[in-house]
Amino acid sequence: MKHWLIALLALPFTLMAQERVITIGGDVTEIVYALDAQQNLVARDSTSQRPALATKLPDIGYMRQLNAEGILALQPTLVIASELAKPSLALQQVEQAGVKVVTVTGEPSLTAIHQKIATVAAALHKEEQGKALETRLDAQLAGMSEKPLPVKVLYILNHTGMKAMAAGTETAADGAIRSAGLVNAMGNIPRYQALTQEGIVASAPQLVVIGKDGLKSLGDEEAIWQLPGLALTPAGKDRHLLVVDEMALLGFGLQTPGAIAKLRKAAEAIAQ
């Protein structure tokens, strides 16, 4: 009888210890798996494509179009979300329903990756694993060149159903370009702006960068040089194009240092 009583008393605490976690943000989800803390994941958002195993989890939708009811329907006890997740009201409603919500920085910088790891690790009580992951990140960052290289880069954002846009300041693309020690050709405009022939010609980019999905939406590489003014730029004349994994370059997650290193290498080839 005594053993049964102990077992019954322990049962609720066991159940309480089993978190039901939802991650919002591809960078956040990737870190959870890197910490080997995915056992309690019950869902993720549509930007969470890495690792491939994550895509087998239920999808709560796009991180900038969140719905509180959809999240709460999965009965989470913990939501770990990028601060870029919107609308913030949806997460407030989730929190008001008694679910713990942990916000992870969305700052587009390499130094922010450390903060992301530390925040996620603390939320999941994986601090030691987090420190080990940060050590591996440090080793990767140590091999990157920080020396400024005056190569002008134009990042083109092109998603299905929208016009091609150039990345200005206050964007993740600008953060990636600057982290590579390069110059954002559109550094004189804020955020993302529609491409105009006058603006593109004046910016004189030497290297054009676009995501794989963006290139697919346009059709092919030749279609890029048909965009307003691009054929008249140094990049257009020499056909200097780099196609990247957009989430890896702009997500400022664990894949970002490698993606920025590729960007730097492409620019160095032009500068030679």
N, C-alpha and C positions, 0 to 999 in steps of 0.2 A: 504493500500500500504506500509506504514511504517513497519508494522509487517512482511509482506512478505519479504521486503528488509533485515530486521534483520535476518530472518530465512535463507535466501540465503547466507548472509555473514558468518553466523555461521556454515553452512553445511561443507565447506572444513575443518575447524578446527576440527569438530567432527570426520570426516573421518580420519584426520591425527592422531588423538588421539587413534585411534583403531589400536594398534600394531598387526602385524602378526609375531608370534614368533615361531622359530624352536629351539629345544633343542638337543644337541649332548652330550651324556653321561648319563648313567643310574642314576648316582648320581645327575646330574644337573636337570633332569626331575623330579626326586623324590622330590627335594627341591621345585621346582615350584609348585607342587601339595600341598606340606605341607604348603606353603605360601598362598594357595587358590588363586593362580594367573594363573590357567590353562585356563581361559576363552579365552585368545587370542592365545593359542597354535594351530598351524596349522599342525605341523609335529614333528617327533622325529626320533632318530636313532634306530637301531635294538637292542642296548643294553638296551634301555629304556623299561623295562618290568614291572616296578612298578610305581604307582599302576596299577592294571589290566586295568583300564579305559584308561590308556595311550596307550595301544596296539591297541585301536580302531582308533588312529590317523594314517595318512599316514606315511610310513616308508621310510626314505631317504637312508637306507642301513647301513652297518657296519661303525662304527666311525673311523676305521683305513683305510677305502677305500672310502673316500668321493669323490663326483663328484659335481663340482660347478654348472653344468648345471641342475642337478637334484634338487639341493637346490633352485636355482634361479627360476626354473619353478613354484615353490609354492609361489612366490612373497612375500617373507618375508621382514619385515622392521627391524627385530632384530634376530640375531642368537646368542644363548648363548651356548658356546662350551667348553668342557673340553680341557685343553692344551695337552691332550693325543691324541686328534683327528688328524688324518693324511689323506692325505698329507696336510701340512700347506699351500701349494700353492693353494689348492682348496679354503681354507678360505680366502686367500689373494685375489683371483679372486672374491669371493662373496663381499668382502669389497670394492674392486675397482668398483664394479657394483653399489655402493651407499648404500649397506646394512650395518647397524651397527653390528659389531661382538664383543662380549664380551667374553673374555677368562677366564675360571675358573681353578684354580690350580688343578694339578693332583698329588700333593704330597701324598704319601702313609703314612699318619700319622693321628692320632686322632685330633691333634690340627688343621690340615688343614680343617676339617669339618666346623669349625667356619668361616674360611675364605671363604669357598664355599658358605655358607649361606649368609654371608654379601655381597659377590659379586653379587649373583643372586638377592637378595632382592633389592640392589641398582639399578640393571639394570631394574627391574620391578617396581621401586618406591614403594616398600613394606618394607621400612626400619623398621617400628614399628613391623610388623609381623615377620620380620627377627630377631629382638631382642628377641621377645617372644619365637621363635623357638630355639634360642641359649640358652635361659634360661632353656628350657626343656632338651636340650642336656647336659648342665652342670649338671643337676640333675641326668641324666643317667650315666655320666662319674664319678660322685662323688662316685657311688656305686661300681666302679671297683677297683680291687687290683692292685697296682703298684709295689708290692714287687717282686723282682726277684725270679724265681722258676727254678732251674736247670734241667728242663725236655727238652730233645732234640726232636724237631719236624721236620718231613720231609713233606713238601708240594709237592704233585704230581699234575702237570698240565697235563691233558689228554683230548684233544678235538678230535672230529671225524676227521679222515684223517691225524693225526699226531702221532708221537711216544710219549710215556709217558716221561715227563721231570721233573727234580727236580728243585725246586726254590732256587736259591742262593741269593746273595745280590743284591741290586738295583732292587728289585721286590716288588710288592704289597704284596705278600705272606710273604716276609721277614719283611715288615713293620707291618703286622698283628701279626706275631709271636712275634716280639719284643714288640709290644704294649701290648701283653698279659703277658709280663714279662718272656717269655720263650726263649729258645735257638734254633736258626735255625741250624739244623743238617748239612745243606749244606752251612753254613756261610763262608766257605773258597773258594767258587766259585762265579763268577759274573753271574748275570742274570739267565736265564733258561738253563740247560744243560741236554743232554740225560742221562738217567739212565745207569750206568755201575755197574756191580757186585762189582768190587773192590772199587769204590767210595762209594757205598751204605753201604757195610759192614764196611768200615772204619769210616763212619759217625755215625754209631751205633744209629739210631733214636729209641726213646722209644715210640713215637706216630706218626702214619702216618695220614695225613689229605688229603682228596681229595674232589672235588666238586661232587654234585649229578650227573651232566651230565657226568663228567669224569668217574665216577663209571659205569654209564649206557653204556658208550662207550666201557669200558673194558669187560662188560658182567655181572659180579657179584663180590661179595667180595672175593671169593676164587681166582679169577683171579688176584687180587692185589698182593697176596702173591706169585704168580708165576713170578712176575716181577724180573729182575736181582738183586740177592742178598738179597731181602727183607726178605725171610724166615729165613735168618741167622742173622737177627738183633734182638735186644731186643723187638722191636715192633712186628716183625714177629713171634717170639717165643710165645709171650703172646697174639697175635692177637689184638693189641691195634690200633683201627682204628676209626677215626671221619669223618663222611660224612657231608659236609656243603653246604650251599647255597653259591656258589662261588661269585656271584655278591655282596651278603651281606657282606661277609668277606673281599673281595679284592677291592670292589668299594669305600671304605672310604666315604660312604654316611650315611644317617640317620639310616640304618639298621646295620651298622658296629659295633657300641658299643655292641649291643646285641650278634652279632656273635662272637666277640672277647671274650665276657664273657663266652660263651659256650666252646670256645677253652680253656680258662683258667680253667674252671670247669673240663674238660676232663683230663687236665694235672695234676690238683690237685688230682684227683682220682688215677692216676698212682703214684704220689709222696707219697701217704699215706702208 
